[in-house]
């Protein structure tokens, strides 16, 4: 499995599946979710309306519609509440379940944003440390994607992804 930190806009990635940092209602919001909803067009909202929501830590899949990605995996990360409300377990579950849903649709290339680090207030470095551990475990899943792009919209996020991966150096599965 090939991992890369990439600076850019997740809505522009030509991958099999782009991961959306969704909310439990699966209703367009701000940040990554709003950008994906706008870029995919109104068919995405219609596709999401068939769901009654999605619990924190879980994920659902829709087509990519107008995005260059074939699919969107809508993963719901936790809101940061100080760390004592099982946030790390829920964030880990969101990353792993997003990978599982991508595998379910045969995705070989996947682009992830930094889930829960925007409006949900999860401290960036801590969130990406959890993400790196979850993705390392996800790399061992049968039929795991060949390429995972860890997207960074800002230099701060790019540096945090790089640091989180660096902390795991030598621990990635072969």
LOLUMMAR-213035 format. One record per atom (N, C-alpha, C): atom name; residue in one letter; x, y, z; chain. Coordinates in nm, 2 decimals. Example, Ala and Ser with C-alpha at 12.3 -4.5 7.8 and 13.67 -1.06 7.14 Angstrom:
% LOLUMMAR-213035
  site  code      px      py      pz  unit
     N     A    1.32   -0.57    0.78     A
    CA     A    1.23   -0.45    0.78     A
     C     A    1.32   -0.33    0.78     A
     N     S    1.28   -0.22    0.71     A
    CA     S    1.37   -0.11    0.71     A
     C     S    1.29    0.00    0.79     A
//
This chain:
% LOLUMMAR-213035
  site  code      px      py      pz  unit
     N     X    0.08   -0.12    0.00     A
    CA     X    0.00    0.00    0.00     A
     C     X    0.09    0.12    0.00     A
     N     X    0.05    0.22   -0.08     A
    CA     X    0.13    0.34   -0.10     A
     C     X    0.05    0.45   -0.03     A
     N     X    0.12    0.53    0.06     A
    CA     X    0.06    0.64    0.13     A
     C     X    0.13    0.77    0.09     A
     N     X    0.05    0.87    0.07     A
    CA     X    0.11    1.00    0.04     A
     C     X    0.04    1.11    0.10     A
     N     X    0.11    1.21    0.15     A
    CA     X    0.05    1.33    0.20     A
     C     X    0.05    1.43    0.08     A
     N     X   -0.07    1.48    0.06     A
    CA     X   -0.08    1.57   -0.06     A
     C     X   -0.15    1.70   -0.02     A
     N     X   -0.09    1.81   -0.06     A
    CA     X   -0.16    1.94   -0.04     A
     C     X   -0.25    1.96   -0.15     A
     N     X   -0.38    2.00   -0.12     A
    CA     X   -0.47    2.02   -0.22     A
     C     X   -0.62    2.01   -0.18     A
     N     X   -0.70    2.01   -0.27     A
    CA     X   -0.85    2.01   -0.25     A
     C     X   -0.90    1.87   -0.28     A
     N     X   -0.96    1.81   -0.18     A
    CA     X   -1.00    1.67   -0.19     A
     C     X   -1.11    1.66   -0.30     A
     N     X   -1.18    1.76   -0.33     A
    CA     X   -1.29    1.75   -0.43     A
     C     X   -1.23    1.75   -0.57     A
     N     X   -1.10    1.77   -0.59     A
    CA     X   -1.03    1.76   -0.72     A
     C     X   -0.96    1.63   -0.75     A
     N     X   -0.96    1.54   -0.65     A
    CA     X   -0.88    1.42   -0.66     A
     C     X   -0.95    1.32   -0.75     A
     N     X   -0.88    1.27   -0.85     A
    CA     X   -0.93    1.17   -0.94     A
     C     X   -0.89    1.03   -0.88     A
     N     X   -0.98    0.98   -0.79     A
    CA     X   -0.96    0.86   -0.72     A
     C     X   -1.08    0.77   -0.73     A
     N     X   -1.07    0.65   -0.69     A
    CA     X   -1.19    0.57   -0.68     A
     C     X   -1.29    0.61   -0.58     A
     N     X   -1.24    0.65   -0.46     A
    CA     X   -1.32    0.70   -0.35     A
     C     X   -1.26    0.81   -0.28     A
     N     X   -1.34    0.92   -0.26     A
    CA     X   -1.30    1.03   -0.17     A
     C     X   -1.38    1.01   -0.04     A
     N     X   -1.31    1.04    0.07     A
    CA     X   -1.38    1.03    0.20     A
     C     X   -1.43    1.17    0.24     A
     N     X   -1.55    1.17    0.28     A
    CA     X   -1.61    1.30    0.32     A
     C     X   -1.62    1.30    0.47     A
     N     X   -1.59    1.41    0.54     A
    CA     X   -1.60    1.43    0.68     A
     C     X   -1.75    1.47    0.70     A
     N     X   -1.84    1.38    0.71     A
    CA     X   -1.98    1.41    0.71     A
     C     X   -2.03    1.43    0.86     A
     N     X   -2.15    1.48    0.87     A
    CA     X   -2.22    1.49    0.99     A
     C     X   -2.33    1.38    1.01     A
     N     X   -2.38    1.35    1.13     A
    CA     X   -2.47    1.24    1.15     A
     C     X   -2.60    1.25    1.07     A
     N     X   -2.64    1.37    1.03     A
    CA     X   -2.76    1.39    0.95     A
     C     X   -2.73    1.36    0.81     A
     N     X   -2.61    1.36    0.77     A
    CA     X   -2.57    1.34    0.63     A
     C     X   -2.62    1.46    0.54     A
     N     X   -2.63    1.57    0.61     A
    CA     X   -2.68    1.69    0.55     A
     C     X   -2.56    1.78    0.52     A
     N     X   -2.55    1.85    0.41     A
    CA     X   -2.44    1.93    0.38     A
     C     X   -2.41    2.03    0.49     A
     N     X   -2.29    2.05    0.52     A
    CA     X   -2.24    2.14    0.62     A
     C     X   -2.14    2.23    0.56     A
     N     X   -2.05    2.27    0.65     A
    CA     X   -1.94    2.36    0.60     A
     C     X   -1.81    2.27    0.58     A
     N     X   -1.70    2.33    0.56     A
    CA     X   -1.58    2.26    0.55     A
     C     X   -1.58    2.16    0.43     A
     N     X   -1.51    2.05    0.46     A
    CA     X   -1.50    1.94    0.36     A
     C     X   -1.64    1.89    0.31     A
     N     X   -1.73    1.87    0.40     A
    CA     X   -1.86    1.82    0.37     A
     C     X   -1.93    1.92    0.27     A
     N     X   -1.93    2.05    0.30     A
    CA     X   -2.00    2.15    0.22     A
     C     X   -1.93    2.15    0.08     A
     N     X   -1.80    2.15    0.08     A
    CA     X   -1.72    2.15   -0.05     A
     C     X   -1.76    2.03   -0.14     A
     N     X   -1.76    1.91   -0.07     A
    CA     X   -1.80    1.79   -0.15     A
     C     X   -1.94    1.80   -0.20     A
     N     X   -2.03    1.84   -0.12     A
    CA     X   -2.17    1.85   -0.16     A
     C     X   -2.19    1.95   -0.28     A
     N     X   -2.12    2.06   -0.27     A
    CA     X   -2.13    2.16   -0.38     A
     C     X   -2.07    2.10   -0.51     A
     N     X   -1.95    2.04   -0.50     A
    CA     X   -1.88    1.99   -0.61     A
     C     X   -1.95    1.87   -0.68     A
     N     X   -2.01    1.79   -0.60     A
    CA     X   -2.08    1.67   -0.65     A
     C     X   -2.21    1.70   -0.71     A
     N     X   -2.28    1.81   -0.67     A
    CA     X   -2.40    1.86   -0.73     A
     C     X   -2.52    1.80   -0.65     A
     N     X   -2.64    1.84   -0.69     A
    CA     X   -2.76    1.81   -0.62     A
     C     X   -2.80    1.66   -0.61     A
     N     X   -2.75    1.58   -0.70     A
    CA     X   -2.77    1.44   -0.70     A
     C     X   -2.72    1.37   -0.57     A
     N     X   -2.61    1.43   -0.52     A
    CA     X   -2.55    1.37   -0.40     A
     C     X   -2.65    1.39   -0.28     A
     N     X   -2.71    1.50   -0.26     A
    CA     X   -2.81    1.52   -0.16     A
     C     X   -2.93    1.43   -0.17     A
     N     X   -2.97    1.40   -0.30     A
    CA     X   -3.08    1.31   -0.32     A
     C     X   -3.04    1.17   -0.28     A
     N     X   -2.92    1.13   -0.32     A
    CA     X   -2.87    1.00   -0.28     A
     C     X   -2.86    0.98   -0.13     A
     N     X   -2.82    1.08   -0.06     A
    CA     X   -2.81    1.07    0.08     A
     C     X   -2.94    1.07    0.15     A
     N     X   -3.04    1.12    0.09     A
    CA     X   -3.17    1.13    0.15     A
     C     X   -3.24    0.99    0.17     A
     N     X   -3.18    0.89    0.11     A
    CA     X   -3.23    0.76    0.13     A
     C     X   -3.19    0.70    0.27     A
     N     X   -3.09    0.76    0.33     A
    CA     X   -3.04    0.72    0.46     A
     C     X   -3.11    0.81    0.57     A
     N     X   -3.14    0.75    0.68     A
    CA     X   -3.20    0.83    0.79     A
     C     X   -3.09    0.89    0.88     A
     N     X   -2.97    0.89    0.83     A
    CA     X   -2.85    0.94    0.91     A
     C     X   -2.74    0.84    0.91     A
     N     X   -2.64    0.87    0.99     A
    CA     X   -2.53    0.78    1.01     A
     C     X   -2.46    0.80    1.14     A
     N     X   -2.45    0.70    1.23     A
    CA     X   -2.40    0.72    1.36     A
     C     X   -2.25    0.76    1.35     A
     N     X   -2.21    0.83    1.46     A
    CA     X   -2.06    0.87    1.47     A
     C     X   -1.98    0.74    1.47     A
     N     X   -1.87    0.74    1.39     A
    CA     X   -1.78    0.63    1.38     A
     C     X   -1.82    0.54    1.26     A
     N     X   -1.93    0.56    1.20     A
    CA     X   -1.98    0.47    1.09     A
     C     X   -1.96    0.55    0.96     A
     N     X   -1.99    0.48    0.84     A
    CA     X   -1.97    0.54    0.71     A
     C     X   -2.07    0.48    0.61     A
     N     X   -2.12    0.56    0.52     A
    CA     X   -2.20    0.51    0.41     A
     C     X   -2.14    0.56    0.28     A
     N     X   -2.18    0.50    0.16     A
    CA     X   -2.13    0.53    0.03     A
     C     X   -2.23    0.58   -0.06     A
     N     X   -2.20    0.67   -0.15     A
    CA     X   -2.28    0.72   -0.26     A
     C     X   -2.19    0.73   -0.38     A
     N     X   -2.25    0.74   -0.50     A
    CA     X   -2.17    0.77   -0.62     A
     C     X   -2.11    0.91   -0.60     A
     N     X   -2.01    0.93   -0.68     A
    CA     X   -1.94    1.06   -0.68     A
     C     X   -2.01    1.17   -0.76     A
     N     X   -2.10    1.13   -0.84     A
    CA     X   -2.17    1.23   -0.93     A
     C     X   -2.08    1.32   -1.00     A
     N     X   -2.07    1.45   -0.98     A
    CA     X   -1.99    1.54   -1.06     A
     C     X   -1.84    1.55   -1.01     A
     N     X   -1.81    1.48   -0.91     A
    CA     X   -1.67    1.47   -0.86     A
     C     X   -1.59    1.39   -0.96     A
     N     X   -1.46    1.41   -0.96     A
    CA     X   -1.37    1.31   -1.03     A
     C     X   -1.36    1.18   -0.97     A
     N     X   -1.40    1.16   -0.84     A
    CA     X   -1.40    1.04   -0.77     A
     C     X   -1.53    0.96   -0.81     A
     N     X   -1.51    0.83   -0.82     A
    CA     X   -1.63    0.74   -0.86     A
     C     X   -1.73    0.73   -0.74     A
     N     X   -1.67    0.73   -0.62     A
    CA     X   -1.76    0.72   -0.50     A
     C     X   -1.72    0.82   -0.40     A
     N     X   -1.82    0.85   -0.31     A
    CA     X   -1.79    0.93   -0.19     A
     C     X   -1.83    0.84   -0.07     A
     N     X   -1.74    0.83    0.02     A
    CA     X   -1.76    0.75    0.15     A
     C     X   -1.78    0.86    0.25     A
     N     X   -1.90    0.87    0.31     A
    CA     X   -1.93    0.97    0.41     A
     C     X   -1.91    0.91    0.55     A
     N     X   -1.80    0.95    0.61     A
    CA     X   -1.76    0.90    0.74     A
     C     X   -1.79    1.01    0.85     A
     N     X   -1.85    0.97    0.95     A
    CA     X   -1.89    1.06    1.06     A
     C     X   -1.79    1.05    1.17     A
     N     X   -1.71    1.15    1.19     A
    CA     X   -1.62    1.16    1.30     A
     C     X   -1.68    1.22    1.42     A
     N     X   -1.62    1.21    1.54     A
    CA     X   -1.67    1.27    1.66     A
     C     X   -1.64    1.42    1.68     A
     N     X   -1.73    1.49    1.75     A
    CA     X   -1.70    1.62    1.80     A
     C     X   -1.61    1.61    1.92     A
     N     X   -1.51    1.70    1.93     A
    CA     X   -1.42    1.70    2.04     A
     C     X   -1.49    1.75    2.16     A
     N     X   -1.49    1.68    2.27     A
    CA     X   -1.55    1.72    2.40     A
     C     X   -1.45    1.71    2.51     A
     N     X   -1.32    1.72    2.48     A
    CA     X   -1.22    1.72    2.58     A
     C     X   -1.14    1.59    2.59     A
     N     X   -1.18    1.49    2.52     A
    CA     X   -1.11    1.36    2.52     A
     C     X   -1.17    1.25    2.61     A
     N     X   -1.27    1.29    2.69     A
    CA     X   -1.32    1.19    2.78     A
     C     X   -1.45    1.12    2.74     A
     N     X   -1.49    1.14    2.61     A
    CA     X   -1.61    1.09    2.56     A
     C     X   -1.59    0.99    2.45     A
     N     X   -1.48    0.91    2.46     A
    CA     X   -1.45    0.81    2.37     A
     C     X   -1.42    0.86    2.23     A
     N     X   -1.37    0.99    2.22     A
    CA     X   -1.35    1.05    2.09     A
     C     X   -1.24    0.97    2.01     A
     N     X   -1.14    0.93    2.07     A
    CA     X   -1.03    0.86    1.99     A
     C     X   -1.09    0.73    1.94     A
     N     X   -1.17    0.65    2.01     A
    CA     X   -1.22    0.53    1.96     A
     C     X   -1.32    0.55    1.85     A
     N     X   -1.40    0.66    1.86     A
    CA     X   -1.50    0.69    1.75     A
     C     X   -1.42    0.74    1.63     A
     N     X   -1.32    0.82    1.64     A
    CA     X   -1.24    0.87    1.53     A
     C     X   -1.17    0.75    1.46     A
     N     X   -1.12    0.66    1.54     A
    CA     X   -1.05    0.54    1.48     A
     C     X   -1.16    0.46    1.40     A
     N     X   -1.27    0.45    1.46     A
    CA     X   -1.38    0.37    1.39     A
     C     X   -1.42    0.44    1.26     A
     N     X   -1.43    0.57    1.26     A
    CA     X   -1.46    0.64    1.14     A
     C     X   -1.36    0.62    1.03     A
     N     X   -1.24    0.62    1.06     A
    CA     X   -1.13    0.59    0.95     A
     C     X   -1.14    0.45    0.91     A
     N     X   -1.15    0.36    1.00     A
    CA     X   -1.15    0.21    0.96     A
     C     X   -1.28    0.18    0.88     A
     N     X   -1.39    0.23    0.93     A
    CA     X   -1.52    0.21    0.85     A
     C     X   -1.52    0.27    0.72     A
     N     X   -1.46    0.39    0.71     A
    CA     X   -1.44    0.45    0.57     A
     C     X   -1.36    0.36    0.48     A
     N     X   -1.25    0.31    0.53     A
    CA     X   -1.17    0.22    0.45     A
     C     X   -1.25    0.09    0.41     A
     N     X   -1.33    0.04    0.51     A
    CA     X   -1.41   -0.08    0.48     A
     C     X   -1.51   -0.05    0.37     A
     N     X   -1.58    0.06    0.38     A
    CA     X   -1.68    0.10    0.27     A
     C     X   -1.61    0.12    0.14     A
     N     X   -1.49    0.18    0.14     A
    CA     X   -1.42    0.19    0.01     A
     C     X   -1.38    0.06   -0.05     A
     N     X   -1.34   -0.04    0.04     A
    CA     X   -1.31   -0.17   -0.01     A
     C     X   -1.44   -0.24   -0.06     A
     N     X   -1.55   -0.22    0.00     A
    CA     X   -1.68   -0.28   -0.04     A
     C     X   -1.71   -0.24   -0.18     A
     N     X   -1.67   -0.12   -0.23     A
    CA     X   -1.70   -0.08   -0.37     A
     C     X   -1.58   -0.10   -0.46     A
     N     X   -1.48   -0.17   -0.41     A
    CA     X   -1.36   -0.20   -0.49     A
     C     X   -1.26   -0.09   -0.52     A
     N     X   -1.26    0.01   -0.43     A
    CA     X   -1.17    0.12   -0.45     A
     C     X   -1.03    0.08   -0.43     A
     N     X   -0.95    0.12   -0.52     A
    CA     X   -0.80    0.09   -0.52     A
     C     X   -0.72    0.22   -0.48     A
     N     X   -0.79    0.34   -0.51     A
    CA     X   -0.73    0.47   -0.47     A
     C     X   -0.83    0.54   -0.39     A
     N     X   -0.78    0.60   -0.28     A
    CA     X   -0.87    0.67   -0.18     A
     C     X   -0.80    0.80   -0.14     A
     N     X   -0.88    0.90   -0.12     A
    CA     X   -0.83    1.03   -0.06     A
     C     X   -0.91    1.06    0.06     A
     N     X   -0.83    1.08    0.17     A
    CA     X   -0.89    1.12    0.30     A
     C     X   -0.86    1.26    0.34     A
     N     X   -0.96    1.33    0.40     A
    CA     X   -0.93    1.46    0.46     A
     C     X   -0.89    1.43    0.61     A
     N     X   -0.87    1.53    0.68     A
    CA     X   -0.84    1.52    0.83     A
     C     X   -0.97    1.53    0.90     A
     N     X   -1.04    1.41    0.92     A
    CA     X   -1.17    1.40    0.97     A
     C     X   -1.18    1.46    1.12     A
     N     X   -1.28    1.54    1.14     A
    CA     X   -1.31    1.60    1.28     A
     C     X   -1.22    1.71    1.32     A
     N     X   -1.13    1.75    1.24     A
    CA     X   -1.03    1.86    1.28     A
     C     X   -1.08    2.00    1.25     A
     N     X   -1.19    2.01    1.18     A
    CA     X   -1.24    2.15    1.15     A
     C     X   -1.34    2.19    1.25     A
     N     X   -1.46    2.20    1.20     A
    CA     X   -1.57    2.25    1.29     A
     C     X   -1.60    2.16    1.41     A
     N     X   -1.56    2.03    1.40     A
    CA     X   -1.58    1.94    1.52     A
     C     X   -1.47    1.96    1.63     A
     N     X   -1.37    2.04    1.60     A
    CA     X   -1.27    2.09    1.70     A
     C     X   -1.17    1.99    1.76     A
     N     X   -1.16    1.87    1.69     A
    CA     X   -1.06    1.77    1.74     A
     C     X   -0.92    1.83    1.72     A
     N     X   -0.84    1.83    1.82     A
    CA     X   -0.70    1.88    1.81     A
     C     X   -0.63    1.81    1.70     A
     N     X   -0.57    1.89    1.60     A
    CA     X   -0.51    1.84    1.48     A
     C     X   -0.41    1.73    1.50     A
     N     X   -0.31    1.75    1.58     A
    CA     X   -0.20    1.65    1.59     A
     C     X   -0.26    1.53    1.66     A
     N     X   -0.34    1.54    1.75     A
    CA     X   -0.40    1.42    1.82     A
     C     X   -0.49    1.34    1.72     A
     N     X   -0.57    1.41    1.65     A
    CA     X   -0.66    1.35    1.55     A
     C     X   -0.58    1.27    1.45     A
     N     X   -0.47    1.33    1.40     A
    CA     X   -0.40    1.26    1.29     A
     C     X   -0.31    1.15    1.34     A
     N     X   -0.28    1.16    1.47     A
    CA     X   -0.21    1.04    1.53     A
     C     X   -0.30    0.92    1.54     A
     N     X   -0.43    0.95    1.58     A
    CA     X   -0.53    0.84    1.58     A
     C     X   -0.55    0.79    1.44     A
     N     X   -0.56    0.88    1.34     A
    CA     X   -0.59    0.85    1.20     A
     C     X   -0.47    0.76    1.15     A
     N     X   -0.35    0.80    1.18     A
    CA     X   -0.24    0.72    1.13     A
     C     X   -0.24    0.58    1.18     A
     N     X   -0.27    0.56    1.31     A
    CA     X   -0.28    0.43    1.37     A
     C     X   -0.39    0.35    1.30     A
     N     X   -0.51    0.41    1.29     A
    CA     X   -0.62    0.34    1.23     A
     C     X   -0.59    0.30    1.08     A
     N     X   -0.53    0.39    1.01     A
    CA     X   -0.50    0.36    0.87     A
     C     X   -0.39    0.25    0.85     A
     N     X   -0.30    0.25    0.95     A
    CA     X   -0.20    0.14    0.95     A
     C     X   -0.27    0.00    0.97     A
     N     X   -0.36    0.00    1.06     A
    CA     X   -0.44   -0.12    1.09     A
     C     X   -0.52   -0.15    0.96     A
     N     X   -0.58   -0.05    0.90     A
    CA     X   -0.66   -0.07    0.78     A
     C     X   -0.58   -0.13    0.67     A
     N     X   -0.46   -0.10    0.66     A
    CA     X   -0.37   -0.15    0.55     A
     C     X   -0.36   -0.30    0.55     A
     N     X   -0.40   -0.36    0.67     A
    CA     X   -0.39   -0.51    0.68     A
     C     X   -0.52   -0.57    0.64     A
     N     X   -0.63   -0.49    0.61     A
    CA     X   -0.76   -0.55    0.57     A
     C     X   -0.74   -0.62    0.43     A
     N     X   -0.82   -0.72    0.41     A
    CA     X   -0.81   -0.79    0.28     A
     C     X   -0.86   -0.69    0.17     A
     N     X   -0.79   -0.68    0.06     A
    CA     X   -0.82   -0.60   -0.05     A
     C     X   -0.81   -0.45   -0.02     A
     N     X   -0.72   -0.41    0.07     A
    CA     X   -0.70   -0.27    0.11     A
     C     X   -0.66   -0.19   -0.01     A
     N     X   -0.70   -0.07   -0.02     A
    CA     X   -0.66    0.01   -0.14     A
     C     X   -0.51    0.01   -0.16     A
     N     X   -0.47    0.03   -0.29     A
    CA     X   -0.33    0.04   -0.32     A
     C     X   -0.27    0.17   -0.29     A
     N     X   -0.35    0.28   -0.30     A
    CA     X   -0.30    0.41   -0.27     A
     C     X   -0.39    0.49   -0.18     A
     N     X   -0.34    0.55   -0.08     A
    CA     X   -0.42    0.63    0.01     A
     C     X   -0.35    0.77    0.01     A
     N     X   -0.43    0.87   -0.03     A
    CA     X   -0.38    1.01   -0.03     A
     C     X   -0.44    1.08    0.10     A
     N     X   -0.35    1.13    0.17     A
    CA     X   -0.39    1.20    0.30     A
     C     X   -0.39    1.35    0.26     A
     N     X   -0.50    1.41    0.24     A
    CA     X   -0.52    1.54    0.19     A
     C     X   -0.50    1.65    0.29     A
     N     X   -0.44    1.76    0.25     A
    CA     X   -0.42    1.87    0.34     A
     C     X   -0.45    2.00    0.26     A
     N     X   -0.55    2.07    0.31     A
    CA     X   -0.59    2.19    0.25     A
     C     X   -0.50    2.31    0.29     A
     N     X   -0.43    2.29    0.40     A
    CA     X   -0.34    2.40    0.45     A
     C     X   -0.20    2.34    0.48     A
     N     X   -0.10    2.43    0.49     A
    CA     X    0.03    2.38    0.52     A
     C     X    0.03    2.32    0.67     A
     N     X   -0.05    2.37    0.76     A
    CA     X   -0.06    2.32    0.89     A
     C     X   -0.10    2.18    0.89     A
     N     X   -0.20    2.15    0.82     A
    CA     X   -0.25    2.01    0.81     A
     C     X   -0.15    1.92    0.74     A
     N     X   -0.09    1.97    0.64     A
    CA     X    0.02    1.89    0.57     A
     C     X    0.13    1.86    0.66     A
     N     X    0.17    1.95    0.74     A
    CA     X    0.28    1.92    0.84     A
     C     X    0.23    1.82    0.94     A
     N     X    0.11    1.83    0.99     A
    CA     X    0.06    1.74    1.09     A
     C     X    0.04    1.60    1.04     A
     N     X    0.00    1.59    0.91     A
    CA     X   -0.01    1.45    0.85     A
     C     X    0.13    1.39    0.84     A
     N     X    0.23    1.47    0.80     A
    CA     X    0.36    1.43    0.78     A
     C     X    0.42    1.38    0.92     A
     N     X    0.40    1.46    1.02     A
    CA     X    0.44    1.43    1.15     A
     C     X    0.38    1.30    1.21     A
     N     X    0.25    1.29    1.18     A
    CA     X    0.18    1.17    1.23     A
     C     X    0.23    1.04    1.16     A
     N     X    0.26    1.05    1.03     A
    CA     X    0.31    0.94    0.96     A
     C     X    0.46    0.91    1.00     A
     N     X    0.53    1.02    1.02     A
    CA     X    0.67    1.00    1.07     A
     C     X    0.68    0.93    1.20     A
     N     X    0.59    0.96    1.29     A
    CA     X    0.59    0.90    1.42     A
     C     X    0.56    0.75    1.41     A
     N     X    0.50    0.70    1.30     A
    CA     X    0.48    0.56    1.28     A
     C     X    0.58    0.50    1.19     A
     N     X    0.69    0.57    1.15     A
    CA     X    0.79    0.53    1.06     A
     C     X    0.84    0.39    1.10     A
     N     X    0.84    0.30    1.01     A
    CA     X    0.89    0.16    1.04     A
     C     X    0.78    0.07    1.10     A
     N     X    0.67    0.13    1.12     A
    CA     X    0.56    0.05    1.18     A
     C     X    0.45    0.02    1.08     A
     N     X    0.46    0.07    0.95     A
    CA     X    0.36    0.05    0.85     A
     C     X    0.37   -0.10    0.80     A
     N     X    0.26   -0.15    0.77     A
    CA     X    0.26   -0.29    0.72     A
     C     X    0.34   -0.30    0.59     A
     N     X    0.40   -0.41    0.56     A
    CA     X    0.47   -0.42    0.43     A
     C     X    0.37   -0.44    0.32     A
//
